[in-house]
Amino acid sequence: MTAPTRKQMHLAAHFPGVNHTTVWTDPRSKSQIDFSSFEHLARTAERGRFDFFFLAEGLRLREHNGRIHDLDVVGRPESLTVLSALAAVTDRLGLAATVNATFNEPYELARRLASLDHLSDGRAAWNVVTSSDAFTGENFRRGGYLDRADLPQVLGSARTGGTPYTRAAEFVATARELWDTWTPDGTPRPFRHQGQHFTIEGEFTVPRSPQGHPVVIQAGDSPEGREFAASAADVVFTRHGTLEAGRTFYTDVKARLAKYGRQPDDLKIMPGVTFVLGDSDAEAQESAAEIRRQQISPQNAILALEQVWGRDLSSYDPDGPLPEIDPDPDSGLVQGRVRIGDPLAVAARWRALSEAKGLSIRQTVIETTGRQSFIGSPETVASELIEFVSTDAADGFILVPHLTPGGLDDFVDRVVPLLQERGAFRSEYTGSTLRSHLGLADPVGKD
């Protein structure tokens, strides 16, 4: 009898930065802006037969108490420019850019994405994000921002005549209209779109690209974000790192697809995860603890605390107890960063944890922020990844290494071969486009 086919895993590589994940002090950590760094990580991901390479975006350097946040990346190049260059040094790897729908326009962004899809022979992807941050908006002529009600969400179904899409949803729909104006036989047609946020007409200058539509990625865990993903996205980039949370999220989002006429496989759920490898599980745990100490220095522990409290806490000892004062919910101390949930509720959880375990400020921050998702020997990590996918907690993972640019090397050399041996991950690319890697159908071109 033939052994049953194992559910296939999807893998992507996230170029690290603009967060506290990257270990800057490690001597192996190199430039965040030299093209050689982007090329190294992309070539490693392609050598590992990954689905795509993922770039984040920051439209303004974040500030903390009036100063540039020291964990931010100064001078990061624009994503689509970097990916266009990577298209020339890779052959099969998908190329995903995070591009903000608040501070761009559908016509111009649709042209840039379609151009990347042509340059890469069908490997382009767009991670759709928006901003309600007036601080970031100051960098743009419009100078304003969108209210939270206009974040990327679907407030109702266009199929059933409910509330129309907000700006981000209309942005994606408009871009797809533009991509569809060229017929499959290469005939251009004029377009006209009139909606709540965009009224445009003319002719699209870029012929239909190899994928028809570049792959659309969406990041968001709110109910509205999940609805947006179910209606319009091809991939969801989520934060759920535990098995139970992953299964709950997976079931909820997949169940939303049917109302939009979509099948479960039409949307891939890929949480962003970190990892630490060792020759044994115990060695990996020791390495992970040291990495966390490097990521959360005494100074960074105070910065993380101030992000929640919204107060200047520079006089506090990072090895001392948490502040007794309450957070300031209306603080403007931190600019350009999203405060994590309700500050008062977060502070209450941190205090309870600190008291229960006798933790200092630094130890509490280490315990509560961004710990590694998968820690162990290559065999252990491979088994845990397979369990997540085979039990429908995820369709795959977006790996966020803690070193630039060589942080993915060990995973590709030591974990990927085990996934391949166990039939959970491809040994070779079987198609040429990102849609083929992800098992997504090509959009139907309009005659």
NORRAJO-V215328 format. One line per field, one symbol per residue. ss: DSSP state (h for helix, s for strand, l for the rest). burial: I if it has 16 or more other C-alpha atoms within 10 Angstrom, else O. Layout:
ss = ???
burial = ???
//
This chain:
ss = lllllllllsssssllllllllllllllllllllhhhhhhhhhhhhhllllsssslllllllssllssllllllllllhhhhhhhhlllllllssssssslllllhhhhhhhhhhhhhhllllssssssllllhhhhllllllllllhhhlllllllhhhllllllhhhhhhhhhhhhhllslllllslsssssllllssssslllllllllllssssslllhhhhhhhhhhllssssllllhhhhhhhhhhhhhllhhhlllhhhlsssssslssslllhhhhhhhhhhhhhhhllhhhhhhhhhhhhllllllllllllllllllllllllsslllllllhhhhhhhhhhhhhhhlllhhhhhhhhlllllssslhhhhhhhhhhhhhlllllssssslllllhhhhhhhhhhhhhhhhllllllllllllhhhhhlllllllll
burial = OOOOOOOIIIIIIIIIIIOIIIIIOOOOIIOIOOOOIIIOIIIIIIIIIIIIIIIIIIIOIIIIIOOOIIIIIIOIOIIIOIIIIIIOOIOIIIIIIIIIIIIOOIIOIIIIIIIIIIIIIIIIIIIIIIIIIOIIIOOOOOOIIIOOOIIIIIIIIOOOOOOIIIIIIIIIIIIIIIIIIIIIOOOIOOIOOOOOOOOOOOOIOIIIIIIIIIIIIIIIIOOIIIIIIIIIIIIIIIIIIOIOOIIOIIOOIIOIIOOOOIOOOIIIIIIIIIIIIIOOIOOIIOIIOOIIIIIIOIOIIIIIIIIIIIIOOOOOIIOOIIOOOOIOOOOOIIIIIOOOOOIOOOIOOIIOOIOOOOIIIIIIIIOOOIIIOIIIIIIIIIIIIIOIIIOIIIIIIIIIIIIIIIIIIOIIOOIIIIIIOOIIIIOOOOOIIIIIIIOIOOOOOOO
//
